Amino acid sequence: MFNPPFLDELGRRLQALAAQTPVVDLEKNARALLASAFSRLDLVTREEFDAQARLLARTREQLEQLEARVAQLEARAARPL
């Protein structure tokens, strides 16, 4: 019923036709404009953001541990001998 070579050829011709329209140029120009705008912003990648979030979480854990240790040492120092 279906003729795969005919459908493949039709698909190729439609792609070639779409590539020749001003829409492709408009899309390229829009992408270039957006890329230029984003490059001027101070943005980070998702991977960099996630890495910094993990680093911040570890730093917070260490800070909490150090605060607990300081409180323990202060309590010990406040006790009479």
mmCIF file as gemmi writes it, N, C-alpha and C atoms, coordinates in Angstrom:
data_model
loop_
_atom_site.group_PDB
_atom_site.id
_atom_site.type_symbol
_atom_site.label_atom_id
_atom_site.label_alt_id
_atom_site.label_comp_id
_atom_site.label_asym_id
_atom_site.label_entity_id
_atom_site.label_seq_id
_atom_site.pdbx_PDB_ins_code
_atom_site.Cartn_x
_atom_site.Cartn_y
_atom_site.Cartn_z
_atom_site.occupancy
_atom_site.B_iso_or_equiv
_atom_site.pdbx_formal_charge
_atom_site.auth_seq_id
_atom_site.auth_asym_id
_atom_site.pdbx_PDB_model_num
ATOM 1 N N . MET Axp A 1 ? 0.817 -1.183 0 1 0 ? 1 A 1
ATOM 2 C CA . MET Axp A 1 ? 0 0 0 1 0 ? 1 A 1
ATOM 3 C C . MET Axp A 1 ? 0.869 1.257 0 1 0 ? 1 A 1
ATOM 4 N N . PHE Axp A 2 ? 1.812 1.357 0.964 1 0 ? 2 A 1
ATOM 5 C CA . PHE Axp A 2 ? 2.705 2.518 0.995 1 0 ? 2 A 1
ATOM 6 C C . PHE Axp A 2 ? 3.935 2.22 0.16 1 0 ? 2 A 1
ATOM 7 N N . ASN Axp A 3 ? 4.471 3.253 -0.419 1 0 ? 3 A 1
ATOM 8 C CA . ASN Axp A 3 ? 5.675 3.114 -1.22 1 0 ? 3 A 1
ATOM 9 C C . ASN Axp A 3 ? 6.794 3.875 -0.503 1 0 ? 3 A 1
ATOM 10 N N . PRO Axp A 4 ? 7.59 3.178 0.324 1 0 ? 4 A 1
ATOM 11 C CA . PRO Axp A 4 ? 8.617 3.86 1.113 1 0 ? 4 A 1
ATOM 12 C C . PRO Axp A 4 ? 9.588 4.701 0.278 1 0 ? 4 A 1
ATOM 13 N N . PRO Axp A 5 ? 10.076 4.235 -0.852 1 0 ? 5 A 1
ATOM 14 C CA . PRO Axp A 5 ? 10.979 5.094 -1.626 1 0 ? 5 A 1
ATOM 15 C C . PRO Axp A 5 ? 10.292 6.395 -2.062 1 0 ? 5 A 1
ATOM 16 N N . PHE Axp A 6 ? 9.013 6.295 -2.405 1 0 ? 6 A 1
ATOM 17 C CA . PHE Axp A 6 ? 8.281 7.499 -2.806 1 0 ? 6 A 1
ATOM 18 C C . PHE Axp A 6 ? 8.176 8.468 -1.628 1 0 ? 6 A 1
ATOM 19 N N . LEU Axp A 7 ? 7.872 7.93 -0.449 1 0 ? 7 A 1
ATOM 20 C CA . LEU Axp A 7 ? 7.746 8.778 0.74 1 0 ? 7 A 1
ATOM 21 C C . LEU Axp A 7 ? 9.101 9.388 1.12 1 0 ? 7 A 1
ATOM 22 N N . ASP Axp A 8 ? 10.163 8.608 0.988 1 0 ? 8 A 1
ATOM 23 C CA . ASP Axp A 8 ? 11.507 9.136 1.272 1 0 ? 8 A 1
ATOM 24 C C . ASP Axp A 8 ? 11.843 10.282 0.322 1 0 ? 8 A 1
ATOM 25 N N . GLU Axp A 9 ? 11.556 10.077 -0.952 1 0 ? 9 A 1
ATOM 26 C CA . GLU Axp A 9 ? 11.833 11.115 -1.948 1 0 ? 9 A 1
ATOM 27 C C . GLU Axp A 9 ? 10.988 12.358 -1.675 1 0 ? 9 A 1
ATOM 28 N N . LEU Axp A 10 ? 9.746 12.167 -1.328 1 0 ? 10 A 1
ATOM 29 C CA . LEU Axp A 10 ? 8.863 13.281 -1.011 1 0 ? 10 A 1
ATOM 30 C C . LEU Axp A 10 ? 9.4 14.052 0.198 1 0 ? 10 A 1
ATOM 31 N N . GLY Axp A 11 ? 9.85 13.336 1.206 1 0 ? 11 A 1
ATOM 32 C CA . GLY Axp A 11 ? 10.424 13.969 2.39 1 0 ? 11 A 1
ATOM 33 C C . GLY Axp A 11 ? 11.664 14.772 2.053 1 0 ? 11 A 1
ATOM 34 N N . ARG Axp A 12 ? 12.537 14.211 1.222 1 0 ? 12 A 1
ATOM 35 C CA . ARG Axp A 12 ? 13.753 14.921 0.818 1 0 ? 12 A 1
ATOM 36 C C . ARG Axp A 12 ? 13.417 16.19 0.042 1 0 ? 12 A 1
ATOM 37 N N . ARG Axp A 13 ? 12.44 16.09 -0.841 1 0 ? 13 A 1
ATOM 38 C CA . ARG Axp A 13 ? 12.056 17.266 -1.635 1 0 ? 13 A 1
ATOM 39 C C . ARG Axp A 13 ? 11.43 18.353 -0.758 1 0 ? 13 A 1
ATOM 40 N N . LEU Axp A 14 ? 10.622 17.94 0.209 1 0 ? 14 A 1
ATOM 41 C CA . LEU Axp A 14 ? 10.028 18.923 1.113 1 0 ? 14 A 1
ATOM 42 C C . LEU Axp A 14 ? 11.093 19.599 1.974 1 0 ? 14 A 1
ATOM 43 N N . GLN Axp A 15 ? 12.075 18.837 2.415 1 0 ? 15 A 1
ATOM 44 C CA . GLN Axp A 15 ? 13.162 19.422 3.2 1 0 ? 15 A 1
ATOM 45 C C . GLN Axp A 15 ? 13.967 20.401 2.359 1 0 ? 15 A 1
ATOM 46 N N . ALA Axp A 16 ? 14.239 20.023 1.108 1 0 ? 16 A 1
ATOM 47 C CA . ALA Axp A 16 ? 14.988 20.914 0.214 1 0 ? 16 A 1
ATOM 48 C C . ALA Axp A 16 ? 14.199 22.187 -0.044 1 0 ? 16 A 1
ATOM 49 N N . LEU Axp A 17 ? 12.901 22.049 -0.226 1 0 ? 17 A 1
ATOM 50 C CA . LEU Axp A 17 ? 12.054 23.207 -0.462 1 0 ? 17 A 1
ATOM 51 C C . LEU Axp A 17 ? 12.023 24.115 0.774 1 0 ? 17 A 1
ATOM 52 N N . ALA Axp A 18 ? 11.918 23.519 1.95 1 0 ? 18 A 1
ATOM 53 C CA . ALA Axp A 18 ? 11.885 24.299 3.192 1 0 ? 18 A 1
ATOM 54 C C . ALA Axp A 18 ? 13.217 25.003 3.424 1 0 ? 18 A 1
ATOM 55 N N . ALA Axp A 19 ? 14.315 24.372 2.992 1 0 ? 19 A 1
ATOM 56 C CA . ALA Axp A 19 ? 15.635 24.97 3.194 1 0 ? 19 A 1
ATOM 57 C C . ALA Axp A 19 ? 15.83 26.198 2.313 1 0 ? 19 A 1
ATOM 58 N N . GLN Axp A 20 ? 15.049 26.328 1.275 1 0 ? 20 A 1
ATOM 59 C CA . GLN Axp A 20 ? 15.205 27.44 0.349 1 0 ? 20 A 1
ATOM 60 C C . GLN Axp A 20 ? 14.295 28.613 0.69 1 0 ? 20 A 1
ATOM 61 N N . THR Axp A 21 ? 13.515 28.512 1.723 1 0 ? 21 A 1
ATOM 62 C CA . THR Axp A 21 ? 12.574 29.577 2.066 1 0 ? 21 A 1
ATOM 63 C C . THR Axp A 21 ? 13.24 30.587 2.992 1 0 ? 21 A 1
ATOM 64 N N . PRO Axp A 22 ? 12.696 31.772 3.091 1 0 ? 22 A 1
ATOM 65 C CA . PRO Axp A 22 ? 13.247 32.785 4 1 0 ? 22 A 1
ATOM 66 C C . PRO Axp A 22 ? 13.126 32.398 5.47 1 0 ? 22 A 1
ATOM 67 N N . VAL Axp A 23 ? 12.308 31.403 5.762 1 0 ? 23 A 1
ATOM 68 C CA . VAL Axp A 23 ? 12.143 30.976 7.156 1 0 ? 23 A 1
ATOM 69 C C . VAL Axp A 23 ? 13.477 30.5 7.726 1 0 ? 23 A 1
ATOM 70 N N . VAL Axp A 24 ? 14.269 29.811 6.924 1 0 ? 24 A 1
ATOM 71 C CA . VAL Axp A 24 ? 15.563 29.317 7.392 1 0 ? 24 A 1
ATOM 72 C C . VAL Axp A 24 ? 16.471 30.491 7.739 1 0 ? 24 A 1
ATOM 73 N N . ASP Axp A 25 ? 16.503 31.509 6.874 1 0 ? 25 A 1
ATOM 74 C CA . ASP Axp A 25 ? 17.319 32.686 7.157 1 0 ? 25 A 1
ATOM 75 C C . ASP Axp A 25 ? 16.823 33.403 8.407 1 0 ? 25 A 1
ATOM 76 N N . LEU Axp A 26 ? 15.527 33.491 8.544 1 0 ? 26 A 1
ATOM 77 C CA . LEU Axp A 26 ? 14.95 34.129 9.716 1 0 ? 26 A 1
ATOM 78 C C . LEU Axp A 26 ? 15.329 33.364 10.983 1 0 ? 26 A 1
ATOM 79 N N . GLU Axp A 27 ? 15.276 32.04 10.918 1 0 ? 27 A 1
ATOM 80 C CA . GLU Axp A 27 ? 15.638 31.222 12.074 1 0 ? 27 A 1
ATOM 81 C C . GLU Axp A 27 ? 17.111 31.408 12.419 1 0 ? 27 A 1
ATOM 82 N N . LYS Axp A 28 ? 17.981 31.414 11.409 1 0 ? 28 A 1
ATOM 83 C CA . LYS Axp A 28 ? 19.417 31.607 11.659 1 0 ? 28 A 1
ATOM 84 C C . LYS Axp A 28 ? 19.676 32.974 12.284 1 0 ? 28 A 1
ATOM 85 N N . ASN Axp A 29 ? 19.013 33.993 11.751 1 0 ? 29 A 1
ATOM 86 C CA . ASN Axp A 29 ? 19.197 35.341 12.293 1 0 ? 29 A 1
ATOM 87 C C . ASN Axp A 29 ? 18.675 35.439 13.72 1 0 ? 29 A 1
ATOM 88 N N . ALA Axp A 30 ? 17.549 34.805 13.993 1 0 ? 30 A 1
ATOM 89 C CA . ALA Axp A 30 ? 16.993 34.822 15.345 1 0 ? 30 A 1
ATOM 90 C C . ALA Axp A 30 ? 17.92 34.109 16.323 1 0 ? 30 A 1
ATOM 91 N N . ARG Axp A 31 ? 18.462 32.989 15.892 1 0 ? 31 A 1
ATOM 92 C CA . ARG Axp A 31 ? 19.394 32.255 16.763 1 0 ? 31 A 1
ATOM 93 C C . ARG Axp A 31 ? 20.64 33.091 17.043 1 0 ? 31 A 1
ATOM 94 N N . ALA Axp A 32 ? 21.161 33.735 16.011 1 0 ? 32 A 1
ATOM 95 C CA . ALA Axp A 32 ? 22.349 34.579 16.185 1 0 ? 32 A 1
ATOM 96 C C . ALA Axp A 32 ? 22.055 35.74 17.127 1 0 ? 32 A 1
ATOM 97 N N . LEU Axp A 33 ? 20.89 36.347 16.976 1 0 ? 33 A 1
ATOM 98 C CA . LEU Axp A 33 ? 20.503 37.459 17.835 1 0 ? 33 A 1
ATOM 99 C C . LEU Axp A 33 ? 20.37 37.009 19.286 1 0 ? 33 A 1
ATOM 100 N N . LEU Axp A 34 ? 19.72 35.869 19.494 1 0 ? 34 A 1
ATOM 101 C CA . LEU Axp A 34 ? 19.574 35.351 20.856 1 0 ? 34 A 1
ATOM 102 C C . LEU Axp A 34 ? 20.924 34.96 21.455 1 0 ? 34 A 1
ATOM 103 N N . ALA Axp A 35 ? 21.767 34.326 20.648 1 0 ? 35 A 1
ATOM 104 C CA . ALA Axp A 35 ? 23.094 33.933 21.139 1 0 ? 35 A 1
ATOM 105 C C . ALA Axp A 35 ? 23.885 35.168 21.544 1 0 ? 35 A 1
ATOM 106 N N . SER Axp A 36 ? 23.788 36.231 20.753 1 0 ? 36 A 1
ATOM 107 C CA . SER Axp A 36 ? 24.486 37.469 21.079 1 0 ? 36 A 1
ATOM 108 C C . SER Axp A 36 ? 23.951 38.082 22.372 1 0 ? 36 A 1
ATOM 109 N N . ALA Axp A 37 ? 22.638 38.088 22.513 1 0 ? 37 A 1
ATOM 110 C CA . ALA Axp A 37 ? 22.03 38.648 23.727 1 0 ? 37 A 1
ATOM 111 C C . ALA Axp A 37 ? 22.413 37.832 24.953 1 0 ? 37 A 1
ATOM 112 N N . PHE Axp A 38 ? 22.388 36.511 24.832 1 0 ? 38 A 1
ATOM 113 C CA . PHE Axp A 38 ? 22.739 35.657 25.977 1 0 ? 38 A 1
ATOM 114 C C . PHE Axp A 38 ? 24.212 35.774 26.33 1 0 ? 38 A 1
ATOM 115 N N . SER Axp A 39 ? 25.064 35.996 25.34 1 0 ? 39 A 1
ATOM 116 C CA . SER Axp A 39 ? 26.494 36.09 25.621 1 0 ? 39 A 1
ATOM 117 C C . SER Axp A 39 ? 26.809 37.355 26.421 1 0 ? 39 A 1
ATOM 118 N N . ARG Axp A 40 ? 25.983 38.39 26.289 1 0 ? 40 A 1
ATOM 119 C CA . ARG Axp A 40 ? 26.209 39.619 27.051 1 0 ? 40 A 1
ATOM 120 C C . ARG Axp A 40 ? 25.704 39.49 28.483 1 0 ? 40 A 1
ATOM 121 N N . LEU Axp A 41 ? 24.834 38.554 28.73 1 0 ? 41 A 1
ATOM 122 C CA . LEU Axp A 41 ? 24.333 38.34 30.086 1 0 ? 41 A 1
ATOM 123 C C . LEU Axp A 41 ? 25.331 37.5 30.867 1 0 ? 41 A 1
ATOM 124 N N . ASP Axp A 42 ? 25.286 37.619 32.152 1 0 ? 42 A 1
ATOM 125 C CA . ASP Axp A 42 ? 26.191 36.855 33.008 1 0 ? 42 A 1
ATOM 126 C C . ASP Axp A 42 ? 25.497 35.556 33.404 1 0 ? 42 A 1
ATOM 127 N N . LEU Axp A 43 ? 25.423 34.62 32.459 1 0 ? 43 A 1
ATOM 128 C CA . LEU Axp A 43 ? 24.727 33.362 32.684 1 0 ? 43 A 1
ATOM 129 C C . LEU Axp A 43 ? 25.723 32.232 32.908 1 0 ? 43 A 1
ATOM 130 N N . VAL Axp A 44 ? 25.276 31.197 33.594 1 0 ? 44 A 1
ATOM 131 C CA . VAL Axp A 44 ? 26.099 30.007 33.799 1 0 ? 44 A 1
ATOM 132 C C . VAL Axp A 44 ? 25.35 28.806 33.232 1 0 ? 44 A 1
ATOM 133 N N . THR Axp A 45 ? 26.1 27.774 32.943 1 0 ? 45 A 1
ATOM 134 C CA . THR Axp A 45 ? 25.468 26.553 32.446 1 0 ? 45 A 1
ATOM 135 C C . THR Axp A 45 ? 24.807 25.822 33.601 1 0 ? 45 A 1
ATOM 136 N N . ARG Axp A 46 ? 23.927 24.919 33.268 1 0 ? 46 A 1
ATOM 137 C CA . ARG Axp A 46 ? 23.24 24.127 34.3 1 0 ? 46 A 1
ATOM 138 C C . ARG Axp A 46 ? 24.248 23.296 35.072 1 0 ? 46 A 1
ATOM 139 N N . GLU Axp A 47 ? 25.249 22.756 34.378 1 0 ? 47 A 1
ATOM 140 C CA . GLU Axp A 47 ? 26.261 21.927 35.035 1 0 ? 47 A 1
ATOM 141 C C . GLU Axp A 47 ? 27.057 22.751 36.043 1 0 ? 47 A 1
ATOM 142 N N . GLU Axp A 48 ? 27.429 23.971 35.645 1 0 ? 48 A 1
ATOM 143 C CA . GLU Axp A 48 ? 28.181 24.83 36.553 1 0 ? 48 A 1
ATOM 144 C C . GLU Axp A 48 ? 27.327 25.219 37.761 1 0 ? 48 A 1
ATOM 145 N N . PHE Axp A 49 ? 26.056 25.509 37.523 1 0 ? 49 A 1
ATOM 146 C CA . PHE Axp A 49 ? 25.147 25.849 38.618 1 0 ? 49 A 1
ATOM 147 C C . PHE Axp A 49 ? 25.021 24.681 39.589 1 0 ? 49 A 1
ATOM 148 N N . ASP Axp A 50 ? 24.833 23.474 39.055 1 0 ? 50 A 1
ATOM 149 C CA . ASP Axp A 50 ? 24.694 22.294 39.915 1 0 ? 50 A 1
ATOM 150 C C . ASP Axp A 50 ? 25.969 22.044 40.706 1 0 ? 50 A 1
ATOM 151 N N . ALA Axp A 51 ? 27.121 22.235 40.073 1 0 ? 51 A 1
ATOM 152 C CA . ALA Axp A 51 ? 28.39 22.036 40.773 1 0 ? 51 A 1
ATOM 153 C C . ALA Axp A 51 ? 28.527 23.039 41.913 1 0 ? 51 A 1
ATOM 154 N N . GLN Axp A 52 ? 28.167 24.285 41.672 1 0 ? 52 A 1
ATOM 155 C CA . GLN Axp A 52 ? 28.247 25.301 42.72 1 0 ? 52 A 1
ATOM 156 C C . GLN Axp A 52 ? 27.244 25.021 43.843 1 0 ? 52 A 1
ATOM 157 N N . ALA Axp A 53 ? 26.074 24.508 43.491 1 0 ? 53 A 1
ATOM 158 C CA . ALA Axp A 53 ? 25.077 24.167 44.508 1 0 ? 53 A 1
ATOM 159 C C . ALA Axp A 53 ? 25.592 23.044 45.409 1 0 ? 53 A 1
ATOM 160 N N . ARG Axp A 54 ? 26.25 22.037 44.804 1 0 ? 54 A 1
ATOM 161 C CA . ARG Axp A 54 ? 26.829 20.951 45.612 1 0 ? 54 A 1
ATOM 162 C C . ARG Axp A 54 ? 27.932 21.485 46.519 1 0 ? 54 A 1
ATOM 163 N N . LEU Axp A 55 ? 28.768 22.365 45.985 1 0 ? 55 A 1
ATOM 164 C CA . LEU Axp A 55 ? 29.843 22.955 46.771 1 0 ? 55 A 1
ATOM 165 C C . LEU Axp A 55 ? 29.282 23.763 47.937 1 0 ? 55 A 1
ATOM 166 N N . LEU Axp A 56 ? 28.243 24.519 47.684 1 0 ? 56 A 1
ATOM 167 C CA . LEU Axp A 56 ? 27.609 25.307 48.742 1 0 ? 56 A 1
ATOM 168 C C . LEU Axp A 56 ? 27.017 24.397 49.823 1 0 ? 56 A 1
ATOM 169 N N . ALA Axp A 57 ? 26.392 23.304 49.407 1 0 ? 57 A 1
ATOM 170 C CA . ALA Axp A 57 ? 25.816 22.372 50.391 1 0 ? 57 A 1
ATOM 171 C C . ALA Axp A 57 ? 26.911 21.783 51.275 1 0 ? 57 A 1
ATOM 172 N N . ARG Axp A 58 ? 28.037 21.383 50.667 1 0 ? 58 A 1
ATOM 173 C CA . ARG Axp A 58 ? 29.153 20.837 51.463 1 0 ? 58 A 1
ATOM 174 C C . ARG Axp A 58 ? 29.715 21.896 52.407 1 0 ? 58 A 1
ATOM 175 N N . THR Axp A 59 ? 29.82 23.122 51.934 1 0 ? 59 A 1
ATOM 176 C CA . THR Axp A 59 ? 30.346 24.206 52.765 1 0 ? 59 A 1
ATOM 177 C C . THR Axp A 59 ? 29.424 24.467 53.943 1 0 ? 59 A 1
ATOM 178 N N . ARG Axp A 60 ? 28.12 24.429 53.707 1 0 ? 60 A 1
ATOM 179 C CA . ARG Axp A 60 ? 27.166 24.621 54.801 1 0 ? 60 A 1
ATOM 180 C C . ARG Axp A 60 ? 27.284 23.523 55.834 1 0 ? 60 A 1
ATOM 181 N N . GLU Axp A 61 ? 27.461 22.28 55.38 1 0 ? 61 A 1
ATOM 182 C CA . GLU Axp A 61 ? 27.625 21.164 56.321 1 0 ? 61 A 1
ATOM 183 C C . GLU Axp A 61 ? 28.87 21.368 57.174 1 0 ? 61 A 1
ATOM 184 N N . GLN Axp A 62 ? 29.966 21.773 56.534 1 0 ? 62 A 1
ATOM 185 C CA . GLN Axp A 62 ? 31.205 21.997 57.273 1 0 ? 62 A 1
ATOM 186 C C . GLN Axp A 62 ? 31.041 23.147 58.264 1 0 ? 62 A 1
ATOM 187 N N . LEU Axp A 63 ? 30.357 24.196 57.859 1 0 ? 63 A 1
ATOM 188 C CA . LEU Axp A 63 ? 30.127 25.33 58.746 1 0 ? 63 A 1
ATOM 189 C C . LEU Axp A 63 ? 29.313 24.903 59.965 1 0 ? 63 A 1
ATOM 190 N N . GLU Axp A 64 ? 28.274 24.109 59.74 1 0 ? 64 A 1
ATOM 191 C CA . GLU Axp A 64 ? 27.457 23.634 60.861 1 0 ? 64 A 1
ATOM 192 C C . GLU Axp A 64 ? 28.289 22.783 61.811 1 0 ? 64 A 1
ATOM 193 N N . GLN Axp A 65 ? 29.16 21.933 61.267 1 0 ? 65 A 1
ATOM 194 C CA . GLN Axp A 65 ? 30.017 21.108 62.103 1 0 ? 65 A 1
ATOM 195 C C . GLN Axp A 65 ? 30.986 21.973 62.918 1 0 ? 65 A 1
ATOM 196 N N . LEU Axp A 66 ? 31.554 22.984 62.255 1 0 ? 66 A 1
ATOM 197 C CA . LEU Axp A 66 ? 32.486 23.865 62.955 1 0 ? 66 A 1
ATOM 198 C C . LEU Axp A 66 ? 31.772 24.687 64.032 1 0 ? 66 A 1
ATOM 199 N N . GLU Axp A 67 ? 30.561 25.153 63.726 1 0 ? 67 A 1
ATOM 200 C CA . GLU Axp A 67 ? 29.799 25.898 64.733 1 0 ? 67 A 1
ATOM 201 C C . GLU Axp A 67 ? 29.502 25.028 65.944 1 0 ? 67 A 1
ATOM 202 N N . ALA Axp A 68 ? 29.146 23.773 65.701 1 0 ? 68 A 1
ATOM 203 C CA . ALA Axp A 68 ? 28.875 22.853 66.811 1 0 ? 68 A 1
ATOM 204 C C . ALA Axp A 68 ? 30.149 22.616 67.622 1 0 ? 68 A 1
ATOM 205 N N . ARG Axp A 69 ? 31.268 22.483 66.924 1 0 ? 69 A 1
ATOM 206 C CA . ARG Axp A 69 ? 32.549 22.259 67.612 1 0 ? 69 A 1
ATOM 207 C C . ARG Axp A 69 ? 32.932 23.473 68.454 1 0 ? 69 A 1
ATOM 208 N N . VAL Axp A 70 ? 32.742 24.684 67.914 1 0 ? 70 A 1
ATOM 209 C CA . VAL Axp A 70 ? 33.056 25.907 68.668 1 0 ? 70 A 1
ATOM 210 C C . VAL Axp A 70 ? 32.152 26.009 69.883 1 0 ? 70 A 1
ATOM 211 N N . ALA Axp A 71 ? 30.885 25.714 69.729 1 0 ? 71 A 1
ATOM 212 C CA . ALA Axp A 71 ? 29.958 25.771 70.863 1 0 ? 71 A 1
ATOM 213 C C . ALA Axp A 71 ? 30.386 24.775 71.944 1 0 ? 71 A 1
ATOM 214 N N . GLN Axp A 72 ? 30.827 23.606 71.508 1 0 ? 72 A 1
ATOM 215 C CA . GLN Axp A 72 ? 31.284 22.591 72.456 1 0 ? 72 A 1
ATOM 216 C C . GLN Axp A 72 ? 32.534 23.075 73.197 1 0 ? 72 A 1
ATOM 217 N N . LEU Axp A 73 ? 33.47 23.658 72.476 1 0 ? 73 A 1
ATOM 218 C CA . LEU Axp A 73 ? 34.704 24.153 73.111 1 0 ? 73 A 1
ATOM 219 C C . LEU Axp A 73 ? 34.419 25.328 74.033 1 0 ? 73 A 1
ATOM 220 N N . GLU Axp A 74 ? 33.491 26.204 73.638 1 0 ? 74 A 1
ATOM 221 C CA . GLU Axp A 74 ? 33.131 27.332 74.497 1 0 ? 74 A 1
ATOM 222 C C . GLU Axp A 74 ? 32.462 26.84 75.773 1 0 ? 74 A 1
ATOM 223 N N . ALA Axp A 75 ? 31.621 25.834 75.632 1 0 ? 75 A 1
ATOM 224 C CA . ALA Axp A 75 ? 30.953 25.282 76.822 1 0 ? 75 A 1
ATOM 225 C C . ALA Axp A 75 ? 31.973 24.647 77.748 1 0 ? 75 A 1
ATOM 226 N N . ARG Axp A 76 ? 32.922 23.96 77.172 1 0 ? 76 A 1
ATOM 227 C CA . ARG Axp A 76 ? 33.964 23.325 77.978 1 0 ? 76 A 1
ATOM 228 C C . ARG Axp A 76 ? 34.821 24.378 78.664 1 0 ? 76 A 1
ATOM 229 N N . ALA Axp A 77 ? 35.122 25.465 77.97 1 0 ? 77 A 1
ATOM 230 C CA . ALA Axp A 77 ? 35.959 26.531 78.529 1 0 ? 77 A 1
ATOM 231 C C . ALA Axp A 77 ? 35.206 27.29 79.62 1 0 ? 77 A 1
ATOM 232 N N . ALA Axp A 78 ? 33.891 27.347 79.529 1 0 ? 78 A 1
ATOM 233 C CA . ALA Axp A 78 ? 33.095 28.085 80.523 1 0 ? 78 A 1
ATOM 234 C C . ALA Axp A 78 ? 32.935 27.303 81.826 1 0 ? 78 A 1
ATOM 235 N N . ARG Axp A 79 ? 33.156 25.991 81.779 1 0 ? 79 A 1
ATOM 236 C CA . ARG Axp A 79 ? 33.007 25.18 82.981 1 0 ? 79 A 1
ATOM 237 C C . ARG Axp A 79 ? 34.168 25.458 83.951 1 0 ? 79 A 1
ATOM 238 N N . PRO Axp A 80 ? 33.83 25.551 85.235 1 0 ? 80 A 1
ATOM 239 C CA . PRO Axp A 80 ? 34.921 25.752 86.222 1 0 ? 80 A 1
ATOM 240 C C . PRO Axp A 80 ? 35.776 24.49 86.344 1 0 ? 80 A 1
ATOM 241 N N . LEU Axp A 81 ? 37.017 24.7 86.616 1 0 ? 81 A 1
ATOM 242 C CA . LEU Axp A 81 ? 37.936 23.57 86.764 1 0 ? 81 A 1
ATOM 243 C C . LEU Axp A 81 ? 37.83 22.98 88.087 1 0 ? 81 A 1
